[in-house]
Amino acid sequence: MGEKAVPLLRRRRTRRACISRHLEAAVDVSARAWPPC
């Protein structure tokens, strides 16, 4: 579900997109692989 939003947010190099991506990544990987922005 979040994988589809990752590329879209990745295109926008913004802090808000980064946070949104992190939130989705946290739910997807349970905050296991939290990559630094």
PyMOL Python script that loads the backbone (N, CA, C, O; Angstrom):
from pymol import cmd

cmd.read_pdbstr("""\
ATOM      1  N   MET A   1       0.846  -1.207   0.000  1.00  0.00           N
ATOM      2  CA  MET A   1       0.000   0.000   0.000  1.00  0.00           C
ATOM      3  C   MET A   1       0.879   1.254   0.000  1.00  0.00           C
ATOM      4  O   MET A   1       0.649   2.188  -0.768  1.00  0.00           O
ATOM      5  N   GLY A   2       1.880   1.257   0.869  1.00  0.00           N
ATOM      6  CA  GLY A   2       2.755   2.450   0.949  1.00  0.00           C
ATOM      7  C   GLY A   2       3.764   2.470  -0.187  1.00  0.00           C
ATOM      8  O   GLY A   2       4.310   3.520  -0.524  1.00  0.00           O
ATOM      9  N   GLU A   3       4.007   1.305  -0.774  1.00  0.00           N
ATOM     10  CA  GLU A   3       5.017   1.251  -1.850  1.00  0.00           C
ATOM     11  C   GLU A   3       4.613   2.137  -3.023  1.00  0.00           C
ATOM     12  O   GLU A   3       5.471   2.700  -3.703  1.00  0.00           O
ATOM     13  N   LYS A   4       3.326   2.260  -3.256  1.00  0.00           N
ATOM     14  CA  LYS A   4       2.874   3.093  -4.389  1.00  0.00           C
ATOM     15  C   LYS A   4       3.068   4.576  -4.070  1.00  0.00           C
ATOM     16  O   LYS A   4       3.299   5.379  -4.974  1.00  0.00           O
ATOM     17  N   ALA A   5       2.976   4.933  -2.812  1.00  0.00           N
ATOM     18  CA  ALA A   5       3.118   6.353  -2.437  1.00  0.00           C
ATOM     19  C   ALA A   5       4.593   6.727  -2.294  1.00  0.00           C
ATOM     20  O   ALA A   5       4.942   7.907  -2.314  1.00  0.00           O
ATOM     21  N   VAL A   6       5.437   5.743  -2.153  1.00  0.00           N
ATOM     22  CA  VAL A   6       6.877   6.033  -1.974  1.00  0.00           C
ATOM     23  C   VAL A   6       7.448   6.764  -3.178  1.00  0.00           C
ATOM     24  O   VAL A   6       8.060   7.818  -3.007  1.00  0.00           O
ATOM     25  N   PRO A   7       7.272   6.243  -4.394  1.00  0.00           N
ATOM     26  CA  PRO A   7       7.831   6.916  -5.572  1.00  0.00           C
ATOM     27  C   PRO A   7       7.241   8.304  -5.758  1.00  0.00           C
ATOM     28  O   PRO A   7       7.946   9.232  -6.154  1.00  0.00           O
ATOM     29  N   LEU A   8       5.963   8.450  -5.476  1.00  0.00           N
ATOM     30  CA  LEU A   8       5.326   9.769  -5.646  1.00  0.00           C
ATOM     31  C   LEU A   8       5.933  10.771  -4.670  1.00  0.00           C
ATOM     32  O   LEU A   8       6.276  11.892  -5.046  1.00  0.00           O
ATOM     33  N   LEU A   9       6.059  10.358  -3.427  1.00  0.00           N
ATOM     34  CA  LEU A   9       6.628  11.280  -2.429  1.00  0.00           C
ATOM     35  C   LEU A   9       8.120  11.475  -2.697  1.00  0.00           C
ATOM     36  O   LEU A   9       8.676  12.543  -2.443  1.00  0.00           O
ATOM     37  N   ARG A  10       8.749  10.433  -3.210  1.00  0.00           N
ATOM     38  CA  ARG A  10      10.197  10.533  -3.459  1.00  0.00           C
ATOM     39  C   ARG A  10      10.447  11.609  -4.523  1.00  0.00           C
ATOM     40  O   ARG A  10      11.464  12.302  -4.486  1.00  0.00           O
ATOM     41  N   ARG A  11       9.529  11.738  -5.453  1.00  0.00           N
ATOM     42  CA  ARG A  11       9.697  12.762  -6.516  1.00  0.00           C
ATOM     43  C   ARG A  11       9.723  14.144  -5.859  1.00  0.00           C
ATOM     44  O   ARG A  11      10.511  15.004  -6.252  1.00  0.00           O
ATOM     45  N   ARG A  12       8.888  14.350  -4.888  1.00  0.00           N
ATOM     46  CA  ARG A  12       8.849  15.687  -4.222  1.00  0.00           C
ATOM     47  C   ARG A  12       9.901  15.682  -3.124  1.00  0.00           C
ATOM     48  O   ARG A  12       9.695  15.048  -2.090  1.00  0.00           O
ATOM     49  N   ARG A  13      11.000  16.353  -3.312  1.00  0.00           N
ATOM     50  CA  ARG A  13      12.046  16.350  -2.266  1.00  0.00           C
ATOM     51  C   ARG A  13      11.662  17.384  -1.208  1.00  0.00           C
ATOM     52  O   ARG A  13      12.311  18.423  -1.087  1.00  0.00           O
ATOM     53  N   THR A  14      10.627  17.104  -0.459  1.00  0.00           N
ATOM     54  CA  THR A  14      10.189  18.065   0.565  1.00  0.00           C
ATOM     55  C   THR A  14      10.200  17.407   1.938  1.00  0.00           C
ATOM     56  O   THR A  14      10.193  16.182   2.059  1.00  0.00           O
ATOM     57  N   ARG A  15      10.216  18.225   2.945  1.00  0.00           N
ATOM     58  CA  ARG A  15      10.250  17.653   4.316  1.00  0.00           C
ATOM     59  C   ARG A  15       8.908  16.994   4.598  1.00  0.00           C
ATOM     60  O   ARG A  15       8.856  15.959   5.263  1.00  0.00           O
ATOM     61  N   ARG A  16       7.829  17.575   4.106  1.00  0.00           N
ATOM     62  CA  ARG A  16       6.496  16.996   4.385  1.00  0.00           C
ATOM     63  C   ARG A  16       6.413  15.617   3.720  1.00  0.00           C
ATOM     64  O   ARG A  16       5.914  14.664   4.320  1.00  0.00           O
ATOM     65  N   ALA A  17       6.893  15.517   2.504  1.00  0.00           N
ATOM     66  CA  ALA A  17       6.853  14.218   1.803  1.00  0.00           C
ATOM     67  C   ALA A  17       7.725  13.221   2.558  1.00  0.00           C
ATOM     68  O   ALA A  17       7.397  12.040   2.673  1.00  0.00           O
ATOM     69  N   CYS A  18       8.834  13.727   3.065  1.00  0.00           N
ATOM     70  CA  CYS A  18       9.759  12.842   3.807  1.00  0.00           C
ATOM     71  C   CYS A  18       9.046  12.293   5.044  1.00  0.00           C
ATOM     72  O   CYS A  18       9.138  11.103   5.345  1.00  0.00           O
ATOM     73  N   ILE A  19       8.350  13.154   5.741  1.00  0.00           N
ATOM     74  CA  ILE A  19       7.649  12.721   6.964  1.00  0.00           C
ATOM     75  C   ILE A  19       6.555  11.713   6.595  1.00  0.00           C
ATOM     76  O   ILE A  19       6.390  10.686   7.252  1.00  0.00           O
ATOM     77  N   SER A  20       5.825  12.025   5.546  1.00  0.00           N
ATOM     78  CA  SER A  20       4.750  11.114   5.122  1.00  0.00           C
ATOM     79  C   SER A  20       5.344   9.755   4.766  1.00  0.00           C
ATOM     80  O   SER A  20       4.798   8.711   5.124  1.00  0.00           O
ATOM     81  N   ARG A  21       6.462   9.784   4.062  1.00  0.00           N
ATOM     82  CA  ARG A  21       7.102   8.528   3.655  1.00  0.00           C
ATOM     83  C   ARG A  21       7.571   7.766   4.901  1.00  0.00           C
ATOM     84  O   ARG A  21       7.425   6.547   4.988  1.00  0.00           O
ATOM     85  N   HIS A  22       8.121   8.487   5.837  1.00  0.00           N
ATOM     86  CA  HIS A  22       8.600   7.851   7.074  1.00  0.00           C
ATOM     87  C   HIS A  22       7.431   7.221   7.824  1.00  0.00           C
ATOM     88  O   HIS A  22       7.542   6.116   8.354  1.00  0.00           O
ATOM     89  N   LEU A  23       6.324   7.928   7.862  1.00  0.00           N
ATOM     90  CA  LEU A  23       5.156   7.399   8.580  1.00  0.00           C
ATOM     91  C   LEU A  23       4.696   6.103   7.918  1.00  0.00           C
ATOM     92  O   LEU A  23       4.394   5.120   8.595  1.00  0.00           O
ATOM     93  N   GLU A  24       4.647   6.115   6.596  1.00  0.00           N
ATOM     94  CA  GLU A  24       4.213   4.902   5.885  1.00  0.00           C
ATOM     95  C   GLU A  24       5.240   3.793   6.078  1.00  0.00           C
ATOM     96  O   GLU A  24       4.884   2.627   6.247  1.00  0.00           O
ATOM     97  N   ALA A  25       6.509   4.163   6.052  1.00  0.00           N
ATOM     98  CA  ALA A  25       7.572   3.160   6.222  1.00  0.00           C
ATOM     99  C   ALA A  25       7.489   2.565   7.631  1.00  0.00           C
ATOM    100  O   ALA A  25       7.713   1.370   7.822  1.00  0.00           O
ATOM    101  N   ALA A  26       7.171   3.399   8.601  1.00  0.00           N
ATOM    102  CA  ALA A  26       7.086   2.920   9.987  1.00  0.00           C
ATOM    103  C   ALA A  26       5.948   1.903  10.104  1.00  0.00           C
ATOM    104  O   ALA A  26       6.080   0.889  10.789  1.00  0.00           O
ATOM    105  N   VAL A  27       4.857   2.178   9.443  1.00  0.00           N
ATOM    106  CA  VAL A  27       3.716   1.251   9.518  1.00  0.00           C
ATOM    107  C   VAL A  27       4.018  -0.006   8.708  1.00  0.00           C
ATOM    108  O   VAL A  27       3.590  -1.106   9.059  1.00  0.00           O
ATOM    109  N   ASP A  28       4.770   0.177   7.610  1.00  0.00           N
ATOM    110  CA  ASP A  28       5.087  -0.974   6.752  1.00  0.00           C
ATOM    111  C   ASP A  28       6.140  -1.861   7.413  1.00  0.00           C
ATOM    112  O   ASP A  28       6.006  -3.084   7.437  1.00  0.00           O
ATOM    113  N   VAL A  29       7.172  -1.243   7.939  1.00  0.00           N
ATOM    114  CA  VAL A  29       8.259  -2.028   8.549  1.00  0.00           C
ATOM    115  C   VAL A  29       8.231  -1.892  10.069  1.00  0.00           C
ATOM    116  O   VAL A  29       9.175  -2.287  10.754  1.00  0.00           O
ATOM    117  N   SER A  30       7.138  -1.328  10.589  1.00  0.00           N
ATOM    118  CA  SER A  30       7.032  -1.189  12.052  1.00  0.00           C
ATOM    119  C   SER A  30       8.222  -0.404  12.591  1.00  0.00           C
ATOM    120  O   SER A  30       8.788  -0.759  13.625  1.00  0.00           O
ATOM    121  N   ALA A  31       8.600   0.662  11.891  1.00  0.00           N
ATOM    122  CA  ALA A  31       9.719   1.508  12.356  1.00  0.00           C
ATOM    123  C   ALA A  31      10.963   0.649  12.569  1.00  0.00           C
ATOM    124  O   ALA A  31      11.705   0.849  13.531  1.00  0.00           O
ATOM    125  N   ARG A  32      11.183  -0.298  11.678  1.00  0.00           N
ATOM    126  CA  ARG A  32      12.381  -1.155  11.827  1.00  0.00           C
ATOM    127  C   ARG A  32      13.511  -0.602  10.956  1.00  0.00           C
ATOM    128  O   ARG A  32      14.640  -0.454  11.425  1.00  0.00           O
ATOM    129  N   ALA A  33      13.210  -0.299   9.696  1.00  0.00           N
ATOM    130  CA  ALA A  33      14.253   0.253   8.809  1.00  0.00           C
ATOM    131  C   ALA A  33      13.965   1.729   8.579  1.00  0.00           C
ATOM    132  O   ALA A  33      13.502   2.113   7.505  1.00  0.00           O
ATOM    133  N   TRP A  34      14.230   2.538   9.561  1.00  0.00           N
ATOM    134  CA  TRP A  34      13.948   3.977   9.461  1.00  0.00           C
ATOM    135  C   TRP A  34      15.128   4.687   8.803  1.00  0.00           C
ATOM    136  O   TRP A  34      16.092   5.037   9.484  1.00  0.00           O
ATOM    137  N   PRO A  35      15.065   4.904   7.494  1.00  0.00           N
ATOM    138  CA  PRO A  35      16.176   5.556   6.780  1.00  0.00           C
ATOM    139  C   PRO A  35      16.234   7.046   7.074  1.00  0.00           C
ATOM    140  O   PRO A  35      15.192   7.700   7.119  1.00  0.00           O
ATOM    141  N   PRO A  36      17.407   7.591   7.271  1.00  0.00           N
ATOM    142  CA  PRO A  36      17.551   9.022   7.548  1.00  0.00           C
ATOM    143  C   PRO A  36      17.185   9.851   6.331  1.00  0.00           C
ATOM    144  O   PRO A  36      17.522   9.496   5.202  1.00  0.00           O
ATOM    145  N   CYS A  37      16.502  10.941   6.564  1.00  0.00           N
ATOM    146  CA  CYS A  37      16.081  11.768   5.430  1.00  0.00           C
ATOM    147  C   CYS A  37      17.294  12.512   4.890  1.00  0.00           C
ATOM    148  O   CYS A  37      17.174  13.271   3.928  1.00  0.00           O
TER     149      CYS A  37
END
""", "prot")
cmd.dss("prot")
cmd.show_as("cartoon", "prot")
cmd.util.cbc("prot")
cmd.orient("prot")
